[in-house]
Amino acid sequence: SFTLDIVETDSEKSIIGEASDYIKVLLKLLPNDYATPLYMSDIEGTDQKIIAENLGLTLTNTKTRIQRARLKLKDRFLECCVVGFGENGEMVSFDIKPQCTELQAEKNKLKNSL
């Protein structure tokens, strides 16, 4: 089964960095059939052909799962997060909606670890 370890770095915490932390949590909440290929592709940078071989899938099936996973991740992000943008399109604010309990719990864990 797929497990995703969230590793905190000592890098500067920016709004984008904070949002990125929660995207990883949302990715972890996707079904493994979607989360694993997306993680391998977009986080680890593994070539999709290699992902297909490692997971015993066709290349077409792998590409489809990655695209569907991106859409599912986007939907969960929009469902759970409020993002504000500045005049130049840069992210200026980020918060988690109260009804998104999984991310609220992660937010509390991150705050308590600081």
C-alpha contacts under 8 A as a table, 3 or more apart, distances in Angstrom:
res1	aa1	res2	aa2	distance
1	S	32	N	7.43
2	F	32	N	6.09
2	F	36	T	6.39
3	T	28	K	7.63
4	L	28	K	6.29
6	I	21	D	7.82
6	I	24	K	7.11
6	I	25	V	7.64
12	E	17	G	7.85
13	K	17	G	5.60
13	K	18	E	6.39
14	S	17	G	4.89
14	S	18	E	6.09
15	I	18	E	5.07
15	I	19	A	6.19
15	I	91	M	7.17
15	I	92	V	6.96
15	I	93	S	6.52
15	I	94	F	6.44
16	I	19	A	5.06
16	I	20	S	6.03
16	I	91	M	7.04
17	G	20	S	4.95
17	G	21	D	6.34
18	E	21	D	5.20
18	E	22	Y	6.74
18	E	94	F	7.98
19	A	22	Y	5.29
19	A	23	I	6.24
19	A	94	F	6.83
20	S	23	I	4.98
20	S	24	K	6.42
21	D	24	K	5.41
21	D	25	V	6.71
22	Y	25	V	4.88
22	Y	26	L	6.17
22	Y	103	L	6.71
22	Y	106	E	7.77
23	I	26	L	4.98
23	I	27	L	6.05
23	I	73	L	7.75
23	I	77	F	7.11
24	K	27	L	4.97
24	K	28	K	6.26
25	V	28	K	5.03
25	V	29	L	6.54
25	V	103	L	7.16
25	V	106	E	7.71
26	L	29	L	5.06
26	L	30	L	6.76
26	L	73	L	6.63
26	L	76	R	6.92
26	L	77	F	7.19
26	L	103	L	7.67
27	L	30	L	5.42
27	L	35	A	5.89
27	L	39	Y	7.67
27	L	73	L	6.34
28	K	31	P	7.98
28	K	35	A	6.55
29	L	35	A	7.92
30	L	34	Y	6.47
30	L	35	A	5.49
30	L	69	A	7.63
30	L	72	K	7.61
30	L	73	L	7.43
31	P	34	Y	5.61
31	P	35	A	5.98
32	N	35	A	4.81
32	N	36	T	5.53
33	D	36	T	6.15
33	D	37	P	7.26
33	D	65	R	7.38
34	Y	37	P	5.99
34	Y	38	L	6.31
34	Y	65	R	5.59
34	Y	66	I	6.45
34	Y	68	R	7.25
34	Y	69	A	5.02
35	A	38	L	5.26
35	A	39	Y	5.86
35	A	69	A	6.55
36	T	39	Y	5.20
36	T	40	M	6.14
37	P	40	M	5.09
37	P	41	S	6.01
37	P	51	I	6.50
37	P	62	T	6.90
37	P	65	R	7.04
37	P	66	I	5.95
38	L	41	S	5.08
38	L	42	D	5.72
38	L	43	I	7.50
38	L	65	R	7.66
38	L	66	I	5.01
38	L	69	A	6.37
38	L	70	R	7.30
39	Y	42	D	5.49
39	Y	43	I	5.05
39	Y	44	E	6.44
40	M	43	I	5.90
40	M	44	E	4.92
40	M	45	G	6.23
40	M	46	T	5.47
40	M	51	I	6.96
41	S	44	E	5.89
41	S	45	G	4.85
41	S	46	T	4.89
41	S	47	D	6.43
41	S	48	Q	6.43
41	S	51	I	7.50
41	S	66	I	7.75
42	D	45	G	5.41
42	D	46	T	7.62
46	T	50	I	6.81
46	T	51	I	6.66
47	D	50	I	5.37
47	D	51	I	6.37
48	Q	51	I	4.88
48	Q	52	A	6.14
48	Q	59	L	6.95
48	Q	62	T	6.89
48	Q	63	K	7.03
49	K	52	A	5.12
49	K	53	E	6.39
49	K	59	L	5.83
50	I	53	E	5.05
50	I	54	N	6.08
51	I	54	N	5.08
51	I	55	L	6.05
51	I	62	T	7.24
52	A	55	L	5.30
52	A	56	G	5.78
52	A	57	L	4.71
52	A	58	T	5.70
52	A	59	L	5.37
52	A	61	N	7.89
52	A	62	T	5.63
53	E	56	G	5.14
53	E	57	L	6.35
53	E	58	T	7.62
54	N	57	L	7.86
57	L	61	N	6.17
57	L	62	T	6.22
58	T	61	N	5.13
58	T	62	T	6.20
59	L	62	T	5.02
59	L	63	K	6.18
60	T	63	K	5.21
60	T	64	T	6.18
61	N	64	T	5.07
61	N	65	R	6.16
62	T	65	R	5.17
62	T	66	I	6.23
63	K	66	I	5.17
63	K	67	Q	6.23
64	T	67	Q	5.19
64	T	68	R	6.10
65	R	68	R	5.08
65	R	69	A	5.90
66	I	69	A	5.01
66	I	70	R	6.21
67	Q	70	R	5.15
67	Q	71	L	6.44
68	R	71	L	5.11
68	R	72	K	6.16
69	A	72	K	4.99
69	A	73	L	5.94
70	R	73	L	5.06
70	R	74	K	6.05
71	L	74	K	5.05
71	L	75	D	6.15
72	K	75	D	5.10
72	K	76	R	6.22
73	L	76	R	5.15
73	L	77	F	6.06
74	K	77	F	5.02
74	K	78	L	6.16
75	D	78	L	5.22
75	D	79	E	6.02
76	R	79	E	4.91
76	R	80	C	6.02
77	F	80	C	5.23
77	F	81	C	5.58
78	L	81	C	5.49
78	L	82	V	7.19
79	E	100	C	7.90
80	C	96	I	5.83
80	C	97	K	5.29
80	C	99	Q	7.43
80	C	100	C	5.29
80	C	103	L	7.64
81	C	94	F	7.12
81	C	95	D	5.77
81	C	96	I	4.49
81	C	97	K	5.49
82	V	93	S	7.98
82	V	94	F	5.75
82	V	95	D	5.24
82	V	96	I	6.12
82	V	97	K	6.67
83	V	91	M	6.97
83	V	92	V	7.67
83	V	93	S	5.63
83	V	94	F	4.58
83	V	95	D	6.59
84	G	91	M	5.90
84	G	92	V	5.53
84	G	93	S	4.74
84	G	94	F	6.34
85	F	88	N	7.79
85	F	89	G	5.45
85	F	90	E	5.37
85	F	91	M	4.47
85	F	92	V	5.21
85	F	93	S	6.86
86	G	89	G	5.27
86	G	90	E	5.34
86	G	91	M	6.30
86	G	92	V	5.82
87	E	90	E	7.37
91	M	94	F	7.63
96	I	100	C	7.02
96	I	103	L	6.92
96	I	104	Q	6.75
97	K	100	C	5.69
97	K	104	Q	7.95
98	P	101	T	6.86
98	P	104	Q	6.92
100	C	103	L	5.78
100	C	104	Q	6.23
101	T	104	Q	4.93
101	T	105	A	6.05
102	E	105	A	5.32
102	E	106	E	6.44
103	L	106	E	4.92
103	L	107	K	6.00
104	Q	107	K	4.97
104	Q	108	N	6.25
105	A	108	N	5.15
105	A	109	K	6.29
106	E	109	K	4.98
106	E	110	L	6.17
107	K	110	L	5.16
107	K	111	K	6.18
108	N	111	K	5.08
108	N	112	N	6.08
109	K	112	N	5.16
109	K	113	S	6.22
110	L	113	S	5.22
110	L	114	L	6.66
111	K	114	L	5.53
